[in-house]
Amino acid sequence: MEELFWQHDVMIKKTKMTFVRKFIDSLPWSKQLIGITGFRGVGKTTILLQYIKQNYGSSTDALYISLDNLYFTDNTLTSLVHRFVAKGGKHLFVDEVHKYPNWSIELKNIYDTYTDLRVVFTGSSLLEILNSSADLSRRALIFKLQGLSFREFIKFTTNTDLPNFSLDEILNNHIKIANEITEKIKPLAIFDDYLAFGYYPFFKADKDFFNQRLMGVINMVIEIEMPLLRGVSVAKIQKIKQLLYVIAQSVPFKPNVSKLATKIGVTRNTLIEYIKILVETKILNMIVKDSFGISLLQKPDKLFLDNTNLASVLSRENMNKGNMRETFFLNQLSYIHEVNYPDKADFLVNNKYYFEVGGRSKSQKQIEGLENAFIVSDDVEIGFENKIPLWLFGFMY
C-alpha cells in the first residue's frame, strides 16, 4: 500500500490548479458513494485529483488509486480498503473501475461494511453501473461529466472567467448577457477553435496531434471497451465501425433504418442496437419525437455525432457550417435539458421551446405560428428580439 501512497503523492504534485471546473462544486462529496461517468478524455481523473489537492493536500486521510494499476493484479480492492481504513483513511478515490473484475460487487460490499468511508469512483458510462452484477443504483449517486463548454474553453485558454447562465436567463436576457460578455472577450474570434478541438481538455497537452489522439480514443472505445463493457462480440466491431463511418458522412440526418441496415448487412433490430450503443458511449447523439427515449425497437428520428470535435475528425468530407451548428446546439442543450425532434423547427427543448438553428440571415419562416420559438444564429455577436447568438448557448455550464 505504501507504493500506492507514493504514486498518489506524485499524481497530486503534478496536478495543476490553474483551471478548475465548476463541476467540482456541484458534487456532494460528503455522501458515502459517488460515481462520475463520462466519455474517455473529458477530465474525470483531473476532477478527482484537483478535489484531493484542494481539500486534503498531503494528508493520508485521502487516497487516489486507479484500478488499472499493476498492484491490483495481486491484491484486491477490498483488502486495500481494509488496510486503508485501519490506518485512518477516510476518503477513497477510485479511478477506472471498469478495468477491475467484479468491481461493482466489491464496491457494494465496501459500502455495506465501511459505513464511515467516503468513496468516489469513475466509470466510462452509467450503463456499466446500472447493469453491473451488484445493485449499485440504490447506493451510489451518479453524476455525468460533459466535455468543456464554450465558456469553460474560454477560461481554459484565455483565463477569462465568465459566469454561466440558465436557459431561461439566456432566452429572456440574451441581449444584455451578450453585451456584457463581448465587452470582455470577442467570442466569434475563438468559437471555430472550440468547434474544432475545444471540447476535450487534452487538446491543451498537444494541439498539433489532437485529431490523432481523439481518433485513438474512439478506436479504444469501439475495439476494447465495447467488447469488454458492453459484451459486444469482437466479430461485430467491424460492422459497428462501418455503421459509424456511414453515419458520420451523413450527420445530422434522418435515418432510413431498413435501408441503412441493408447497407451494413445487419437486421433492423441489430442496427438499432448498434446505434443505441454508440449513443450510450457518447460517440453519437440522437433525438426522437416522443419524450420516452429510444427502445430496442424504436428508431431515432435524427442522428448526430455527439460533439463538434468528433465531427471534425470523423466527418471531414461532410463537415459544413450547418452540421456543426446543430451538433453544437444539441450537445450543449441535451446535457441539462430534454431535447426532441418537432414537426416544425429543428429542436424542441423541455417540450416548450422551439429552436431553428442557422446563419446570420436565418429567417423566421420555419417557426411561423409557433409560440416560444427562437432563431439561433451563428456569426452574430449580439442578437435581437427572438434571434439569439449560437455561441451564447455554450455558456450554460
C-alpha positions as CSV (number, residue, x, y, z in Angstrom):
1,M,0.0,0.0,0.0
2,E,3.0,2.3,0.6
3,E,3.6,2.2,-3.2
4,L,0.1,3.4,-3.8
5,F,0.5,6.4,-1.5
6,W,3.8,7.2,-3.2
7,Q,2.0,7.2,-6.6
8,H,-0.8,9.2,-5.1
9,D,1.6,11.9,-4.0
10,V,3.3,12.0,-7.4
11,M,-0.1,12.5,-9.1
12,I,-1.2,15.2,-6.7
13,K,2.0,17.2,-7.1
14,K,1.7,17.1,-10.9
15,T,-1.9,18.3,-10.8
16,K,-2.4,21.9,-11.9
17,M,-5.0,24.1,-10.3
18,T,-4.9,26.9,-12.9
19,F,-8.2,25.8,-14.3
20,V,-10.8,24.1,-12.1
21,R,-14.2,23.3,-13.4
22,K,-17.4,24.3,-11.6
23,F,-18.5,20.7,-11.8
24,I,-16.3,20.1,-8.7
25,D,-18.5,22.4,-6.6
26,S,-21.7,20.7,-7.8
27,L,-20.9,17.3,-6.3
28,P,-22.0,16.2,-2.8
29,W,-18.6,14.9,-1.8
30,S,-19.7,14.1,1.8
31,K,-22.0,11.3,0.5
32,Q,-20.9,7.7,1.1
33,L,-20.7,6.6,-2.5
34,I,-20.5,8.8,-5.6
35,G,-20.0,7.8,-9.3
36,I,-18.7,10.1,-12.0
37,T,-19.3,9.0,-15.6
38,G,-18.3,10.4,-18.9
39,F,-16.6,9.7,-22.2
40,R,-12.9,9.0,-22.1
41,G,-10.8,12.2,-22.1
42,V,-13.4,14.6,-20.7
43,G,-11.5,15.1,-17.5
44,K,-12.8,12.7,-14.8
45,T,-9.3,11.9,-13.4
46,T,-8.4,15.6,-13.2
47,I,-11.6,16.3,-11.3
48,L,-10.6,13.7,-8.6
49,L,-7.0,14.9,-8.3
50,Q,-7.9,18.6,-8.1
51,Y,-10.5,17.9,-5.4
52,I,-7.9,16.0,-3.4
53,K,-5.3,18.7,-3.8
54,Q,-7.8,21.4,-2.8
55,N,-9.1,19.6,0.3
56,Y,-6.6,17.1,1.5
57,G,-3.1,18.1,0.3
58,S,-0.6,15.6,1.6
59,S,-2.9,14.2,4.3
60,T,-3.2,10.4,4.4
61,D,-6.9,10.7,5.1
62,A,-7.4,10.5,1.3
63,L,-6.1,8.1,-1.3
64,Y,-6.3,8.2,-5.1
65,I,-6.0,4.9,-6.9
66,S,-6.5,3.7,-10.4
67,L,-7.8,0.1,-10.8
68,D,-5.6,-0.5,-13.9
69,N,-2.6,-0.3,-11.6
70,L,-0.5,-3.4,-11.5
71,Y,-0.9,-3.5,-7.8
72,F,-4.4,-5.0,-8.3
73,T,-3.2,-8.0,-10.3
74,D,-2.1,-9.5,-7.0
75,N,-4.3,-7.5,-4.5
76,T,-8.0,-7.0,-4.1
77,L,-9.7,-3.6,-3.7
78,T,-11.4,-5.0,-0.6
79,S,-8.1,-5.9,1.1
80,L,-6.7,-2.4,0.2
81,V,-9.8,-0.7,1.8
82,H,-9.4,-2.8,4.9
83,R,-5.8,-1.7,5.4
84,F,-6.6,1.9,4.4
85,V,-9.4,2.3,6.9
86,A,-7.3,0.6,9.6
87,K,-4.6,3.3,9.1
88,G,-7.3,6.0,9.5
89,G,-8.2,6.5,5.8
90,K,-11.5,8.4,5.3
91,H,-11.9,9.2,1.6
92,L,-11.0,6.9,-1.2
93,F,-11.0,8.0,-4.9
94,V,-11.2,5.0,-7.3
95,D,-10.4,5.7,-11.0
96,E,-11.0,3.4,-14.0
97,V,-13.4,1.0,-12.1
98,H,-14.2,-0.9,-15.4
99,K,-10.6,-2.1,-15.6
100,Y,-11.1,-4.3,-12.5
101,P,-13.1,-7.6,-12.5
102,N,-16.1,-7.7,-10.1
103,W,-15.6,-4.0,-9.2
104,S,-19.3,-3.5,-8.6
105,I,-19.6,-6.3,-6.1
106,E,-16.6,-5.2,-4.1
107,L,-17.8,-1.6,-4.1
108,K,-21.2,-2.8,-2.8
109,N,-19.5,-4.8,0.0
110,I,-17.3,-1.9,0.9
111,Y,-20.3,0.4,1.0
112,D,-22.2,-2.0,3.3
113,T,-19.2,-2.7,5.6
114,Y,-17.3,0.5,5.9
115,T,-20.1,3.0,6.5
116,D,-17.7,5.8,7.6
117,L,-15.6,5.6,4.5
118,R,-16.4,8.0,1.6
119,V,-15.8,6.6,-1.9
120,V,-15.8,8.4,-5.2
121,F,-15.4,6.3,-8.3
122,T,-15.2,6.9,-12.1
123,G,-16.5,4.8,-14.9
124,S,-17.0,5.3,-18.6
125,S,-20.8,5.3,-18.6
126,L,-23.9,4.9,-16.5
127,L,-24.7,1.7,-18.3
128,E,-22.0,-0.3,-16.6
129,I,-23.2,0.9,-13.2
130,L,-26.8,0.2,-13.7
131,N,-26.2,-3.1,-15.5
132,S,-23.5,-4.3,-13.1
133,S,-23.9,-7.5,-11.2
134,A,-24.2,-5.6,-7.9
135,D,-27.1,-3.3,-7.4
136,L,-25.2,0.0,-7.1
137,S,-28.1,2.1,-8.4
138,R,-29.7,2.2,-4.9
139,R,-26.4,3.0,-3.2
140,A,-24.5,5.3,-5.5
141,L,-25.3,8.9,-6.6
142,I,-24.2,9.1,-10.2
143,F,-23.1,12.3,-12.0
144,K,-22.3,12.8,-15.7
145,L,-19.2,14.8,-16.7
146,Q,-19.6,16.5,-20.0
147,G,-16.7,17.8,-22.1
148,L,-15.8,21.5,-21.9
149,S,-18.5,24.1,-22.6
150,F,-17.5,27.1,-24.8
151,R,-17.5,29.1,-21.6
152,E,-15.0,26.7,-20.0
153,F,-12.9,26.6,-23.1
154,I,-12.6,30.4,-22.9
155,K,-11.5,30.2,-19.3
156,F,-9.1,27.4,-20.1
157,T,-7.4,29.2,-23.0
158,T,-7.6,32.9,-22.1
159,N,-8.0,32.8,-18.3
160,T,-11.2,34.9,-18.7
161,D,-13.6,33.8,-16.0
162,L,-17.2,34.4,-17.2
163,P,-20.4,33.3,-15.5
164,N,-22.7,30.6,-16.7
165,F,-26.4,31.1,-17.4
166,S,-29.6,29.1,-17.3
167,L,-31.6,28.5,-20.4
168,D,-34.4,30.8,-19.1
169,E,-31.8,33.6,-18.4
170,I,-30.5,33.3,-22.0
171,L,-33.9,33.3,-23.6
172,N,-35.1,36.3,-21.5
173,N,-32.0,38.4,-21.3
174,H,-29.7,37.3,-24.2
175,I,-29.0,40.8,-25.5
176,K,-27.9,42.1,-22.0
177,I,-25.8,39.0,-21.4
178,A,-24.2,39.0,-24.8
179,N,-23.3,42.7,-24.4
180,E,-21.7,42.1,-21.1
181,I,-19.6,39.2,-22.4
182,T,-18.5,40.9,-25.6
183,E,-17.2,43.8,-23.6
184,K,-14.6,41.3,-22.1
185,I,-13.9,39.0,-25.0
186,K,-14.7,38.5,-28.7
187,P,-16.4,35.1,-28.7
188,L,-16.6,34.8,-32.5
189,A,-12.8,35.1,-32.7
190,I,-12.3,31.7,-30.9
191,F,-15.6,29.9,-31.5
192,D,-14.3,28.0,-34.5
193,D,-11.4,26.8,-32.5
194,Y,-13.7,25.4,-29.9
195,L,-15.8,23.6,-32.5
196,A,-12.6,22.0,-33.9
197,F,-10.7,21.0,-30.8
198,G,-12.1,22.6,-27.6
199,Y,-14.5,20.0,-26.2
200,Y,-11.8,17.6,-24.8
201,P,-9.4,19.1,-22.3
202,F,-6.5,17.0,-23.5
203,F,-6.1,19.4,-26.5
204,K,-4.0,21.6,-24.2
205,A,-1.3,19.0,-24.0
206,D,-0.6,18.8,-27.7
207,K,-2.9,20.6,-30.1
208,D,-1.0,19.6,-33.2
209,F,-1.8,15.9,-32.6
210,F,-5.3,16.4,-31.2
211,N,-7.1,14.7,-34.1
212,Q,-4.8,11.6,-33.9
213,R,-5.3,11.3,-30.2
214,L,-9.1,11.7,-30.4
215,M,-9.2,9.1,-33.1
216,G,-7.2,6.8,-30.8
217,V,-9.7,7.3,-28.1
218,I,-12.6,6.5,-30.4
219,N,-10.9,3.3,-31.6
220,M,-10.2,2.3,-27.9
221,V,-13.9,2.7,-27.0
222,I,-15.0,0.7,-30.0
223,E,-12.3,-2.0,-30.1
224,I,-11.7,-2.5,-26.4
225,E,-14.4,-1.1,-24.2
226,M,-17.4,-2.2,-26.2
227,P,-16.4,-5.9,-26.1
228,L,-15.2,-5.6,-22.5
229,L,-18.1,-3.5,-21.1
230,R,-21.0,-4.0,-23.5
231,G,-20.4,-7.6,-24.3
232,V,-20.2,-6.8,-28.0
233,S,-18.7,-9.7,-30.0
234,V,-15.3,-8.9,-31.5
235,A,-16.7,-10.1,-34.8
236,K,-19.3,-7.3,-34.7
237,I,-16.7,-4.5,-34.2
238,Q,-16.1,-4.1,-37.9
239,K,-19.8,-3.7,-38.6
240,I,-20.1,-1.0,-35.9
241,K,-17.1,0.8,-37.4
242,Q,-18.8,0.6,-40.8
243,L,-22.0,1.9,-39.4
244,L,-20.2,4.8,-37.7
245,Y,-18.4,5.7,-40.9
246,V,-21.7,5.7,-42.9
247,I,-23.5,7.8,-40.3
248,A,-20.5,10.2,-39.9
249,Q,-20.6,11.0,-43.6
250,S,-24.3,12.0,-43.4
251,V,-25.0,13.5,-40.0
252,P,-27.1,15.2,-39.0
253,F,-29.7,13.1,-40.9
254,K,-33.0,11.3,-40.6
255,P,-32.0,7.6,-40.9
256,N,-33.9,5.2,-43.1
257,V,-33.3,2.2,-40.7
258,S,-34.2,-0.5,-43.2
259,K,-32.1,0.9,-45.9
260,L,-29.1,1.5,-43.6
261,A,-29.4,-2.0,-42.1
262,T,-29.2,-3.4,-45.7
263,K,-26.2,-1.3,-46.5
264,I,-24.4,-2.5,-43.3
265,G,-25.6,-6.1,-43.8
266,V,-27.4,-6.5,-40.4
267,T,-31.0,-6.8,-39.3
268,R,-33.1,-3.8,-38.4
269,N,-33.1,-4.6,-34.7
270,T,-29.3,-5.2,-34.7
271,L,-28.8,-1.8,-36.4
272,I,-30.8,0.0,-33.8
273,E,-28.9,-1.9,-31.0
274,Y,-25.6,-0.7,-32.5
275,I,-26.9,2.9,-32.7
276,K,-28.0,2.7,-29.1
277,I,-24.5,1.5,-28.0
278,L,-22.9,4.4,-29.9
279,V,-25.3,6.8,-28.3
280,E,-24.6,5.4,-24.8
281,T,-20.8,5.6,-25.3
282,K,-21.2,9.3,-26.3
283,I,-19.9,8.9,-29.9
284,L,-23.4,9.6,-31.3
285,N,-26.3,11.8,-30.2
286,M,-29.9,11.4,-31.3
287,I,-33.3,12.9,-30.9
288,V,-36.7,11.4,-31.1
289,K,-40.2,12.9,-31.4
290,D,-41.5,11.5,-28.1
291,S,-40.1,12.0,-24.7
292,F,-39.5,8.4,-23.7
293,G,-36.1,7.9,-25.3
294,I,-35.0,5.0,-27.5
295,S,-36.1,1.5,-27.0
296,L,-34.7,-1.6,-28.7
297,L,-37.3,-1.4,-31.5
298,Q,-37.6,2.4,-31.7
299,K,-35.6,4.1,-34.4
300,P,-34.0,7.6,-33.8
301,D,-35.7,10.4,-35.8
302,K,-32.4,12.3,-36.3
303,L,-28.8,11.3,-35.7
304,F,-25.8,13.5,-34.9
305,L,-22.2,13.0,-33.8
306,D,-22.1,13.7,-30.1
307,N,-20.0,16.9,-30.4
308,T,-18.3,19.1,-33.0
309,N,-14.8,17.8,-32.2
310,L,-15.9,14.3,-33.2
311,A,-17.4,15.8,-36.4
312,S,-14.0,17.4,-37.2
313,V,-12.3,14.0,-37.0
314,L,-15.0,11.6,-38.4
315,S,-16.9,13.6,-40.9
316,R,-14.4,15.9,-42.6
317,E,-15.9,15.1,-46.0
318,N,-19.3,16.3,-44.9
319,M,-18.3,19.0,-42.4
320,N,-20.1,22.2,-43.0
321,K,-21.4,25.1,-41.0
322,G,-24.9,23.8,-40.8
323,N,-23.9,20.5,-39.5
324,M,-21.6,22.0,-36.9
325,R,-24.2,24.5,-35.7
326,E,-26.8,21.8,-35.0
327,T,-24.3,19.4,-33.4
328,F,-23.1,22.2,-31.1
329,F,-26.5,23.3,-30.1
330,L,-27.7,19.7,-29.3
331,N,-24.6,18.8,-27.4
332,Q,-24.8,21.9,-25.1
333,L,-28.6,21.7,-24.6
334,S,-29.0,17.9,-24.1
335,Y,-26.5,17.9,-21.2
336,I,-29.0,19.6,-18.9
337,H,-32.3,19.7,-20.8
338,E,-34.6,17.3,-22.7
339,V,-34.4,17.8,-26.5
340,N,-36.8,16.3,-29.0
341,Y,-37.5,16.4,-32.7
342,P,-40.5,18.6,-33.6
343,D,-42.7,18.6,-36.7
344,K,-41.6,22.3,-37.2
345,A,-38.2,23.9,-36.4
346,D,-35.0,22.0,-35.7
347,F,-35.3,21.3,-31.9
348,L,-38.0,21.2,-29.2
349,V,-36.5,21.7,-25.7
350,N,-38.3,20.8,-22.5
351,N,-41.5,20.2,-24.6
352,K,-41.9,24.0,-24.5
353,Y,-39.3,25.9,-26.6
354,Y,-38.8,25.7,-30.3
355,F,-35.4,26.5,-31.9
356,E,-34.4,26.9,-35.5
357,V,-30.6,26.9,-36.0
358,G,-29.0,28.7,-38.9
359,G,-26.7,31.5,-40.0
360,R,-26.7,35.3,-39.7
361,S,-29.5,35.7,-42.2
362,K,-31.8,32.9,-41.0
363,S,-35.4,33.9,-41.4
364,Q,-38.4,33.3,-39.2
365,K,-40.2,31.2,-41.8
366,Q,-39.7,27.8,-40.2
367,I,-41.1,28.9,-36.8
368,E,-44.1,31.0,-38.0
369,G,-47.1,30.3,-35.9
370,L,-45.2,28.7,-33.1
371,E,-45.2,30.1,-29.5
372,N,-42.0,30.2,-27.5
373,A,-40.0,30.0,-30.8
374,F,-36.4,31.3,-31.3
375,I,-33.9,31.7,-34.1
376,V,-30.4,30.6,-33.1
377,S,-27.9,32.4,-35.4
378,D,-24.3,31.8,-36.0
379,D,-21.8,34.5,-36.9
380,V,-23.5,37.2,-34.8
381,E,-22.2,38.7,-31.6
382,I,-25.5,40.3,-30.3
383,G,-29.0,39.0,-31.0
384,F,-32.3,40.9,-31.5
385,E,-35.7,40.1,-30.2
386,N,-36.1,36.2,-30.6
387,K,-32.8,35.9,-32.5
388,I,-30.1,34.6,-30.2
389,P,-26.4,34.1,-31.0
390,L,-25.4,30.4,-31.3
391,W,-22.2,30.8,-29.2
392,L,-24.2,32.0,-26.2
393,F,-25.7,28.5,-25.7
394,G,-22.1,27.5,-24.8
395,F,-22.5,29.4,-21.5
396,M,-25.0,27.0,-19.8
397,Y,-22.4,25.2,-17.7
